[in-house]
């Protein structure tokens, strides 16, 4: 059974909300992102709240997170008092940059632990080093993806 475009839109917005939640973000932040990806236009603050059927406070918190992560941008429209939001110019690059920072931070934390393990503990040191190496390789792979995305 085929779904209507509106049903598909609603399902997409909800999927992005669930994905964001799985990634540690508020579900509403993902739903805002999903709506802006789908619609592809600037949407007013009030319209976001109305369309997603959530409070303005929830929209405020969600947009603040998405703005900080450079996934969306705030724009002004002539003659309008309220804020409008739209997808930033390179949201997926921003997502990958955040991923790289997270991977680098994890590797740094593991390396700090590795430095505290006595050299005589070769088996422990080897396992922890392999874990640090995993994050190093992931970071290097993300660097390649970022280079590709930026070109």
Backbone as a ProteinNet text record, in pm:
[ID]
protein_1_A
[PRIMARY]
XXXXXXXXXXXXXXXXXXXXXXXXXXXXXXXXXXXXXXXXXXXXXXXXXXXXXXXXXXXXXXXXXXXXXXXXXXXXXXXXXXXXXXXXXXXXXXXXXXXXXXXXXXXXXXXXXXXXXXXXXXXXXXXXXXXXXXXXXXXXXXXXXXXXXXX
[TERTIARY]
84	0	88.2	66.2	141.2	83.7	171.3	130.6	118.2	38.1	28.9	160.1	183.6	304.2	305.2	191.5	184.2	215	168.3	200.4	350.5	407.3	550.3	630.8	586.8	651.2	647.7	532.2	518.4	606.9	609.8	692.9	840.8	882	1021.2	1059.7	976.5	1004.2	1018.7	930.1	937	1061.9	1100.2	1221.5	1345	1351.4	1466.4	1466.5	1348.1	1338.2	1391.4	1353.9	1400.1	1550.4	1601	1745.2	1821.8	1771.3	1836.5	1837.4	1725.8	1714.9	1815.8	1830.6	1928.5	2071.1	2092.6	2225.3	2246.3	2149.3	2166	2108.5	2038.7	1975	1828.3	1766.9	1622.4	1548.3	1448.3	1369.6	1312.6	1267	1207.9	1311.8	1438.7	1543.4	1553.5	1545.9	1547.6	1424.2	1310.4	1187.4	1193.8	1248.8	1266.6	1358.8	1469.5	1564	1496.5	1423.1	1352.8	1255.5	1181	1084.9	1157.9	1267.6	1341.5	1408.8	1456.2	1513.3	1403.8	1290.4	1182.1	1129.1	1096.9	1032.3	1127.8	1253.6	1353	1334.6	1250.2	1226.5	1242.6	1242.8	1246	1109	1109	984.7	988.6	877.7	873.1	873.9	915.9	918	778.6	677.9	539.7	491.8	528.2	486.2	550.9	674.8	740.3	661.7	625.9	550	414.3	348.1	216.4	225.1	314.7	324.4	367.4	456.3	506.2	422.7	327.2	235.8	310.7	403.6	480.7	483.1	526.5	529.3	637.4	620.1	722	852.4	840.5	960.7	1041.7	971.6	1040.3	1108.5	1040.4	1100.4	1222.4	1212.5	1324.2	1446.5	1426.7	1538.5	1595.6	1507.6	1551.3	1629.4	1576.8	1646.2	1779.7	1787.4	1914.4	2020.8	1984.4	2077.7	2119.8	2023.3	2053.4	2135.6	2112.3	2193.2	2337.6	2353.6	2487.8	2566.7	2497.9	2563.4	2575.9	2532	2539.2	2463.1	2353.9	2270.8	2160.1	2121.2	2020.1	2072.1	2004.6	2039	1910.7	1925.6	1815.3	1819.9	1706.2	1701	1588.1	1600.7	1497.1	1426	1298.6	1221.2	1168.1	1180.8	1136.4	989.4	960.9	823.9	775.6	859.1	820.8	896.5	827.4	891.7	953.4	896.4	943.5	1062.1	1128.7	1242.9	1195.2	1274.8	1254.2	1380.1	1363	1475.8	1475.9	1595.9	1610.4	1737.5	1749.1	1867.6	1989.3	2100.2	2221.4	2274.6	2373.6	2426.2	2501.6	2561.7	2637.9	2613	2489.6	2460.1	2529.9	2549.6	2607.1	2757.1	2822.1	2962.7	2972.8	2881.8	2882	2863.1	2775.6	2754.5	2882.6	2951.5	3074.9	3184.8	3190.6	3289.8	3265.5	3140.3	3107.1	3146.2	3125.4	3165	3315.7	3390.1	3536.2	3582.8	3524.7	3561.4	3534.8	3421.4	3386.6	3485.8	3521.2	3618.1	3755.1	3799.7	3929	3930.5	3820	3811.8	3818.1	3748.6	3751.5	3893.3	3961.1	4099	4189.7	4175.6	4258	4237.1	4111.6	4081.1	4142.1	4130.8	4186.4	4338.8	4399.5	4545.3	4593	4515.4	4553.5	4555.9	4457.7	4455.6	4573.3	4598.6	4708.9	4841.5	4861.4	4985.5	4998.5	4887.2	4890	4910	4904.8	4921.3	5070.6	5115.9	5259.1	5298.9	5419.2	5469.1	5467.8	5481.2	5482.6	5346.8	5242.6	5107.4	5082.7	5162.5	5161.4	5026.9	4959.7	4831.7	4725.1	4716.8	4619.6	4652.7	4779.6	4823.7	4791.5	4808.7	4781.5	4632.2	4546.7	4401.4	4356.5	4407.1	4369.8	4426.3	4547.3	4607.5	4526.2	4477.9	4395.4	4266	4211.2	4088.3	4116.9	4227.6	4266.8	4291	4353.8	4380.9	4251.1	4150.6	4018.6	3966.7	3969.5	3921.1	4008.7	4138.8	4228.9	4197.4	4170.9	4138.2	4002	3907.2	3775.7	3789.1	3868.1	3889.4	3953.7	4050.8	4118.2	4018.8	3930.7	3829.3	3733.5	3696	3606.4	3676.9	3808	3883.9	3870.5	3881.3	3867	3727.9	3627.5	3488.7	3469.7	3524.8	3512.1	3580.1	3696.2	3766.3	3678.7	3618.5	3530.6	3407.7	3348.5	3227.6	3254.1	3371.8	3405.5	3444.4	3473.1	3515.6	3399.1
-118.3	0	124.3	209.6	335.1	435.7	514	618	750.2	838.3	972.4	1044.9	1151.1	1230	1286	1328.5	1382.4	1273.3	1151.9	1040.9	1009.7	1014.6	988.8	1098.6	1223	1337.4	1319.4	1288.6	1270.3	1157.2	1048.1	933.9	971.3	1047.1	1089.8	1177.3	1274.4	1365.8	1286.8	1191.2	1109.4	1021.6	965.1	882.9	964.3	1087.9	1172.4	1205.6	1224.5	1246.4	1128.4	1008.9	887.9	867.9	899.2	888.6	985.8	1108.6	1207.8	1161.3	1106.8	1057.7	945	856.2	747.4	801.3	918.8	981.9	1073	1074.6	1153.2	1293.3	1326.5	1457.8	1445.7	1557.2	1551.5	1512.7	1431.8	1385.9	1502.4	1606.3	1721	1791.1	1792.4	1853.4	1778.5	1647	1567.5	1591.4	1606.3	1631.4	1768	1868.7	2000.3	1985.8	1916.4	1895.7	1822.7	1717.7	1642.8	1728.8	1812.8	1902.2	1998.3	2055.1	2151.7	2084.5	1961.6	1887.5	1862.8	1813.3	1778.3	1900.7	2005.4	2122.2	2205.2	2214.9	2286.8	2437.6	2491.6	2635.2	2686.6	2817.4	2878.5	2862.4	2821.7	2798	2883.8	2948.3	3035.5	2954	3019	2959.4	2907.1	2991.5	2953	2836.8	2837	2729.5	2596.6	2601	2478.3	2419.4	2504.7	2459	2402.5	2471.5	2426.8	2295.5	2290.6	2171.8	2047.4	2066.6	1952.2	1925.6	2014.1	2001.5	1990	2083.1	2088.4	2232.4	2249.7	2382.9	2469.6	2598.6	2691.6	2675.3	2637.4	2611.4	2496.1	2392.4	2278.2	2320.2	2402.4	2451.8	2537.6	2620.7	2706.5	2622.8	2521	2433.9	2358.9	2306.4	2228.7	2314.3	2432.6	2517.7	2566.3	2589.6	2631.9	2522.8	2398.3	2286.8	2276.6	2284	2271.2	2388.5	2508.3	2625.1	2607.6	2560.3	2538.9	2438	2339.5	2235.8	2274.2	2394.6	2449.8	2365.5	2303.8	2224.3	2308.7	2413.5	2506.3	2648.1	2741.5	2882.4	2962.1	3071.4	3163.4	3271	3302	3408.6	3504.6	3624	3725.2	3746.1	3774.3	3807.6	3948.6	4027.2	4166.4	4173.2	4259.5	4279	4176.6	4079.2	3975.5	3997.1	3981.6	3997.6	3868	3757.5	3631.3	3575.1	3482.4	3415.7	3308.5	3289.2	3180.7	3095.7	2967.7	2875.3	2796.2	2766.3	2679.8	2599.7	2497	2412.9	2499.8	2476.2	2552.8	2511.8	2585.9	2561.7	2429.1	2383.4	2258	2177.3	2136.5	2069.1	1934.3	1863.6	1729.5	1736	1840.7	1863.6	1890.4	1971.7	1999.9	1872	1784.1	1656.7	1574	1569.2	1491.2	1554.7	1687.3	1754.5	1720.7	1717.6	1681.2	1536	1449.7	1310.2	1298.7	1373.7	1370.7	1418.7	1525.8	1577	1471.4	1405.8	1301.5	1185.5	1143.3	1034.5	1073.9	1196.3	1243.9	1253.4	1300.4	1309	1170.8	1074.5	937.6	882.1	902.5	853.3	919.4	1049.9	1120.6	1066.5	1039.3	984.7	844.9	764	628.6	634.5	725.4	742	784	869.9	912.5	793.1	704.8	583.1	493	482.5	398.5	442.3	572.1	623.9	589.7	562.2	528.8	379.2	297.9	153.3	120.8	54.2	18.7	-68	-46.3	-120.9	-271.3	-313.9	-456.6	-523	-444.6	-497.3	-502.5	-585.7	-586	-626.7	-724.7	-768.2	-660.3	-600.6	-491.9	-376.5	-341.3	-228.3	-252.9	-376	-408.6	-394.6	-440.7	-429.9	-284.3	-206.9	-65.1	10	-24.5	39	7.3	-115	-152.3	-70.7	-46.7	34.6	178.3	234.4	369.9	375.3	270.9	263.7	262.2	192.8	190.3	333.1	412.9	550.6	634.5	609.2	681.3	652.6	526.1	489	545.1	543	600.9	750.7	819.1	962.2	990.2	907.5	924.2	901.4	802.3	776.4	895	951.6	1067.9	1186.8	1201.9	1306.5	1292.7	1169.9	1146.4	1181.1	1145.3	1177.7	1328.2	1397.2	1543.7	1608.8	1559.2	1612.5	1596.1	1480.1	1452.5	1543.8	1559.1	1641.2	1789.1	1836.4	1978.4	2012.1	1908.7	1938.3	1934.7
0	0	0	-94.7	-102.5	-4.7	50	143.2	69.7	124.6	66.6	94.3	22.5	44	186.5	236.5	373.3	476.6	454.5	545.2	541	423.5	408.3	477.1	460.5	527.1	678	732.8	877.8	928.1	854.6	894.1	890.3	787.9	776.9	895.6	926	1037.7	1167.6	1187.4	1309.7	1310	1194	1186	1223.7	1175.9	1206.5	1355.6	1413.8	1558.1	1636.8	1596.5	1664.5	1646.5	1526.2	1500.2	1588.7	1599.7	1684.6	1829.6	1874.3	2010.9	2035.4	1940.2	1951.7	1957.9	1897.5	1897.7	2018.3	2111.5	2232.9	2229.3	2123.1	2113.1	2154.4	2189	2213.3	2085.4	2101.4	1986.7	1906.9	1977.1	1906.8	1819.7	1861.3	1778.1	1645.9	1652	1529.2	1444.6	1509	1433.9	1364.3	1433.1	1369.4	1248.8	1267.5	1157.3	1042.2	1072.4	969.1	890.7	960.8	893.7	801.4	849.9	767	647.4	665.9	552.3	448.9	494.7	402.7	329	405.5	344.1	259.4	300.9	221.9	217.8	304.6	307.6	449.8	463.4	596.3	660.6	786.9	859.7	985.6	1014.6	1131.8	1260.1	1365.3	1497.9	1534.2	1514.9	1548.6	1462.9	1336.2	1246.8	1285.9	1330.5	1378.2	1495	1589.5	1705.7	1663.2	1572.4	1526.9	1448.3	1352.6	1268.3	1345.1	1442.5	1519.3	1645	1668.9	1782.4	1915.3	1934.9	2059.2	2109	2231.4	2291.5	2228.1	2243.7	2194.4	2272.3	2398.8	2478.3	2421.2	2376.4	2314.9	2185.4	2107.1	1982	2013	2115.5	2153.4	2190.6	2273.5	2313.6	2193.8	2110.1	1993.9	1894.8	1864.8	1767.1	1821.7	1951.7	2011.7	1991.3	2015.5	1996.1	1849.6	1759.9	1616.8	1565.7	1619.6	1583.1	1631.9	1756.8	1812	1730.3	1677.3	1597.4	1450.3	1417.3	1281.3	1179.7	1224.3	1134.4	1072.7	1144.2	1092.9	1111.3	1047	1067.7	1086.7	1159.2	1185.1	1078.1	1022.7	923.6	957.5	907.4	925.7	792.8	801.3	681.7	699.9	594.8	600	642	737.4	782.5	883.4	916.9	1013	1143.7	1253.7	1384.3	1435.5	1397.8	1453.6	1376.1	1442	1379.8	1282.6	1178.6	1083.4	1086	1058.8	1058.5	929	882.6	766.3	782.5	701.8	702.2	672.3	741	711.9	574.9	527.8	393.6	382.4	491.3	487.4	615.3	639	766.4	781.8	673.3	683.8	708.8	659.7	693.2	843.3	895.7	1039.4	1120.4	1073.9	1143.5	1145.5	1033.4	1025	1109.4	1113.3	1198.2	1344.8	1386.3	1524.3	1551.8	1453.8	1468.7	1486.6	1406.4	1416.4	1552.5	1602.5	1734.7	1841.8	1832.2	1928.5	1922.7	1802.9	1786.7	1840.8	1810.7	1859.4	2011.8	2070	2216.1	2279.8	2219.8	2272.8	2267.6	2153.7	2141.2	2244.3	2264.2	2362.1	2502.9	2537.2	2670.4	2687.5	2585	2592.3	2596.8	2518.2	2521	2660.1	2727.2	2862.2	2956.5	2942.3	3023.3	2986.6	2857.6	2809.8	2872.1	2882.7	2941.3	3089.2	3156.7	3299.3	3325.8	3222.1	3240	3240.8	3344.8	3350	3229.8	3181.6	3066.2	3090.5	3214.5	3246.5	3219.4	3211.7	3185.8	3034.8	2966.5	2820.1	2760.2	2818.7	2761.9	2774.8	2892.3	2912.6	2819.2	2816.2	2733.4	2585.6	2538.3	2398.3	2367.4	2458.8	2435.8	2435	2529.5	2536.6	2415.7	2374.5	2256	2130.6	2119.7	2004.1	2001.7	2119.1	2128.1	2086.2	2131.7	2090.8	1940.2	1887.7	1744	1663.1	1715.6	1650.8	1632.7	1738.8	1729.4	1636.9	1638	1547.4	1401.4	1371.5	1233.3	1191	1283	1252.3	1223.9	1304	1284.3	1149.3	1114	983.9	869.2	884.8	782.2	769.8	881.8	879.7	814.5	837.9	768.1	617.7	568.3	424.5	376.1	452.6	416.4	413.9	515.4	519	398.8	361.8	244	120.2	106.2	-6.9	-3.6	112.3	124.5	95.5	130.7	113.3	-30.7	-111	-249.4	-345.3
[MASK]
+++++++++++++++++++++++++++++++++++++++++++++++++++++++++++++++++++++++++++++++++++++++++++++++++++++++++++++++++++++++++++++++++++++++++++++++++++++++

